[in-house]
Amino acid sequence: MGRPLATPSEIDAIWRRESARVIATVARVVRDVGLAEDLAQDAVLIALEQWRRTGIPPNPGGWLTTTAKHRAIDLMRRDASLHEKYAQLARDLDLAGEERDIDAALDDEVGDDVLRLMFTCCHPVLSMDSRVALTLRMLGGLKTPEIARAFLVPEPTMGQRISRAKRALAEAGVPFEVPAGDELAPRLASVLEVVYLIFNEGYSATAGDDLMRPALLQEALRLGRLLAQLAPREPEVHGLLALMEIQASRREARTAPDGTPVLLADQDRSRWDRELIRRGLAALERAESVGRPVGPYYLQAAIAACHARASSAEETDWVRIAALYEALDGIASTPVVQLNRAVAVGMAFGPELGLRAVDALAAEGELDRYHLLPSVRGDLLARLGRGAEARAEFERAASMTRNARERELLLARAASA
């Protein structure tokens, strides 16, 4: 009995699962991320044709890698006289004689290759928008239309962004490697920032009709788990993963059946995903066990853990949360961190102190266009019994957000104030 014939949707699912490894493995040989993706895409087109007749092979990822590898060999042989880059590579690998050298190069240390691909896609030579788009394309297997929809930009715009990113990496001669020495920390920070940005856009969409974008949220979790496997001695990697796992555990409780957002204090905690919380707390312990100084992602995860460990909103340890925000403000101070610290102070020590901190932050003007500033201020004013002022703040926050669900919630809070 032969293998079941493949459908386009099955091949698409395989591509999403295997694309990072296929592209990464080929990129190490051809030393060009854009070319590696083209070769991998060629392999998928061949698979679409062949697997419909022969069925899916036992190791589809290996099949795609081998096919892309042979495409790379053909290209290098064909273009050796035209492109010195490929000619030198062909000499290095002795392609004129045998293929065993390139076979060995392609089959060795796939995990390291994927890590190299992450560092390459997140290279600082690219803008942050380009890093995010390229990471989703190369490591997530997402198609350009999907990425464009996720970030609410036209498909041609996203396509140009991805093409420019590939071209910029090639023109800058960015090496396909994991940085070492003094270069590692800032480059790792860039990788973590990209993954966290993807997660945040999935967890709280900046615009559109939906509060969350589950596909982006799940992709960020997958990338975070992958990175934790590839860089087990980096505490901030585990800190970020812990933060994302714990935050994602609240997903089902964050909206009512009609899609209306539910505030943290009002969420049904029985709907929180206990398995994700368990995984998040375990990642937090791993960050601590590495024995190296922790950073901002760890501190944010520790704050999330305070909420996860509380059986009810009333039992939340706000004093500890305020102290953790104080520590976070000391190593990674931003206006948003200071705003969150003001919230914690207001919960731990009373709304008057919280409002004082928020007003001092508002006077600096850096969050003038950030809708959560008037939202927080409205909440503190409501707790102080200053309803009319609270209503005005909630209405102002509603006018500033681009997310339809958030706007509905803020207007409802304004009405209740």
N, C-alpha and C positions, 0 to 999 in steps of 0.2 A: 504493500500500500504506500503510495507516494505521499509527499508532504502536502499539506493543504496550500492551495494557491493563495498568493498574497493579494490583499486589497490595498488601494491607495491609502486608506486610513490606517491600516496596520503598518505600512511602510513609514507613514508620517510619524506614528507613535515611536517606532524604532529610531527614527532620525532624532527625535527630541531626546530620547534616552542616550543615544550613542554619539551624537554630533560632537560634543566637547572632546571626547577621546579620539575620535577620528581626525578632527581638525588639528588637535594638539599634536598628535603623533606625526602627522604629515608636515605640520609647520616646523617641527624640529629639523626636518630634512631639507625642506625647500627654503627655510628661513624667511618666510614671507606669509603673514597671517592671511592676507587677502587671497593670495594664490592658493594657500592650503584650503581655504573655504571653497574656492572655485573647483578645486580637484575633488573635494568631498561631495560637492553638489553634483558633479559629473557622475560620481559613483552612485548617488541616489537615483539619478536618471537611468543609469544602466540597471539598477535594481528594480525600478518600476517596470522595465521591459522584461527582464529575465525572471524575476520572482513570480510574475503573473503566470509564467509557463512552468517553472520548476518548483515553486513553493519557497518559503522562507528557509534559509539554511540554519543548521543548528546554532551557529555562532554568527548572527547577522552583523554585529559590530566588527568582528574580525574580517568578515567578508567585505564590508564597506571599506575598511582600512586597507586591506590588500588591494582592492580594486583602485582606490585612490592612489596607493603607492605605485601601482603599475602605470597609472596615468602620469604620475610625477616623473617616473623613469622615461616614459616616452617623450614627455615635454622637454626634459633636460637633454635628451639625446638629439631631439629635433632642433632645439634652439641653441645648442652649444656654440655654434658658429656665430650666432647673432648676439647672445647675451653673455658677457664675460662672467657675470655672477653665476649663471648656471654652468658655464664651462668649468669654472673653478670648483664648483660643487661636484660636478661629474668626476673631475680628477681626484678630489678628496675621497670620493666613495668608490673610485675605480670602476665606474659604470661601464667603461668600454670593454672590460673583461667579464666580470661576473656580477650578479645582482645580490650576492649573499651579504655584502657589506651594508647595503641599504636595507635589506631585510632585517639584519641585526639591529640597525639603528632605529628602525620603525617599531620593532617589537620590544624594545628595552624601556623599562621604567615609565609606563604609561601615566602613572599617578604624577610623577614629576613633570611630565609634559603638560598635563592639565593645569598644574600650578603655574607653570611658565606662561601658559595661555592666559590665565587670569591676570597675571602681572602685566602682560603685554597689552591686553584690552583696556586695562586701567592705568595705562602710562600717563603721567602728567603732561606729556606733549599734546594730549587731546583735551578738549573742553570736557566739563563734567557731563553735559548732555550727550556728547559723542561716546564717552566711556560707558555710560549706561546703555546706550543703544547697541554698541558693539558687544558688550558683555551679554546682553540678552540674545543677540543674534548668534554669537559664537559658542557661548557656553550653555545657553538655554534652548537652542534650536528653534527659537521663535522666528516666524517669517516677518518680513518688513511690514505688511499690513497689520499684523497683530500688535507689533510694537507701536506703530502709529496710532492705532485705536487706544492702546493703553495710556498713551500720553496725549491723546486728543490733538494730534497734529496731522496735517494731510499726508497721505502715503508718499507722494513725491518728495516732500520735505524730509521725511524720515529716511527715504532711500538715498537722497543726496547726503544726508548727515552720515550715514553708514559708509557710503562710498568715499567721502572725504576723510573719514577716520582711517580707513584702510590705506588710502593714499598717503596720509600724513605719517603713519607708522613706517611705511616703506621709504618715503623721502627722508625721514629723520634717521633712518638706519637703526631703529630701535631693536636691540638684540633680543632674541627669543630665549630668555633666561630668567632665573630667579635672582634678583639682586642680592649682593652680599655686603658685609661690612656696614659702613655708615649709610649706605643707600637703602638698606632693607627696611628700616623703620618707616621712613616717609612713604616708600612705595607700598608697604603693607597697609599703611593708613589710608592710602588712596583706594586700595582694593576693598577694605572694610567700608569706606564711605560709600562706594558705589553699591555694594550689596545692601547697606542700610537704607540708602535712598530708594532702591527698588522696593524694599520692604515697606517703607513709609508710604510710598505712593499706593501700594496695594492695601495697606492697613487703613489709611485715611486719604482718600483720593482728593487731590487739590482742586479738581473741577469735575463737572459732569453731573449725572443724575443719581449715581450710586455712591454710598458712603465708602464702600470698599471695592477693590479689584482683586478678587481671589486668585486669579492666575498669576499676578505679580507677587502676591503674598507667598504663594506656594513656591514660586521660582526662587525668591530670596531665601526661603528656608532651605531649599535644596542646595543652593550655592553655599549657604552658611555651613550646612552639614558637610558638604564636600570639602570646604576649606578647612574645617576642623579636623578632618581625617588627614589632609595633606600637610597641615602645619600644627601638629599636636603640642608643640612646645611654646606656642605663642598665646599668652593669657588673654589678650584682647580678642583673639579669634573666638575663644570659648565664651568670653564675655558677651560678644555680639550675638553669638548663637543662643546663649541663655536668654538674652533680652528678647530676641525675636520669638523663641519658642514660648516664653511666658506671655508675651503680648498677644501672640496668635491664639493662645488658649482661650481668649475671651471672644473670639470671632462670632460664635453662634449667639452669644448673649448681647452683642452690641447693637442689634437691631430688633425691633418688634416684627411680628408677622407681616405687617404692611411695609416694612423697610424703614420705618422711622427710627432714628438713632436713639439708643438708650444710654444715659449717662452712667459712668462707672458706679456711682453710689447706688443707682437704682437697678443694676443688673442682677439677674437671677444667677447666683454663683453656682448653683447646681448644674447649670448649662456650660460652665467652664470646662474645657477639655483637660481632665486630670492627667492623661498621658503626656500631653504637651507640657504641662506644669512639671511633671516628674522629670521629663527630659531637660527642661530648662534649669531646674534646680541642680541636676546632675552636671550640666555644663558649667554652672556657676561654681560648683565644687572643683571641677577640673581646672578652672581658671585660678582658683586659690591654690591648688596643689602643685602648680608648676613651679612655685617658689620664686617668682619674679614680680616686680611691682605691677600692680593692676592699674588700669586706666579708665577713661570715661565710659566705655561700653560696659565694663564690669560694674561700675557704680550705678549706671542706669538699670542694669539687670538686677542689682541688689535692691533698688527701689521697687522694681516690678515684683520682685520676690516678696516684699513686704505686703503688697496687695494680695498676691497669690496665697500666702500663708494665713491671711485673715479669713475667718469663716463668715464674717459679715463686714459691712462697711464700717459699723460702729467699732469693731475690734481692730481696725487698721492702726498700726503703730506710726502715727504721724510725726511724733517726736524724732524717731529714728529716720524717717523719710526726710525731715527737714535737715537733720545732721548730714545725711548722705548728699543732699543737694548742696549743702555748704561745702562739702569736700569736692563735689563735682565742679562747683563754681571756682574752686581754688586751682584746679588743673585744666579746666576747659571752659572758661567763662564765656558765655554768649548771652545776649539779651533774652533768648528763649529759656535758657537754663535759669536765669535770674527770675523770669516770670514764674516758672514752675516752682522755684524755691519760695517765692512769695505765696503761692497757693498752699504749699506745705506749711509755711509759717502761720498762715491764716487758719489752717485746720488744726495745727498743734497748739497755738497760743492765742487764738482768737481772731475774728475778722478785722478788728481795728488795726492790729499790727500788720496783717496781710495787706489791707488797703493802703496803709502807709508805704509799704514796700512797692506796691504796684504804682502808686502815684509818683514815687521817686523815679521809677523806671520809665513811666510815661513822660515825665518831664525831660528826659534825655532825648526823646524823639526817634529813637532807632526802630521802634515797633509801631510807628504811626499807621502803617498799612497792614498790620498783622491783626486779623480779626479776633484772635484769641485774647488779645489784650483787653478790649472792651467787654468780651465775654466773661473773663475772669473778674474784671472790675464789677460787672453787673451782678455776678454771683455773690461777691463780698458785700455789695450794697444791699442786696436782698436779705442776706443774713443779718444785716444791721437794721433791718426794718425800713430802709429808705427806698420804698417801692418805686416811686416816680423816677428817681435817678437810675435805678436798676433797669427799669423798662427802657429808658433812653439808651443805655449802654447796650442792651441786648439788640435793640433795633439797629444801632450803629454797627454792631458786629455782623448782623444779618446782611446789611448792605455791602459789607466788605468781602464776604466769602463768595467763592465761585462754585461751591458745591451745593447742589440743590437740597440735599437731605439735611446738611448742616443748617442751611438757611431756614428750612421748615422748623427745625428744633429751636433755633434761636428766636424765631418769631413767636413760637408757642411759649417760650420762657418769658418773652416780653409781655405777652398777654396775661400770663399768670402772675406776673409781678405787679 
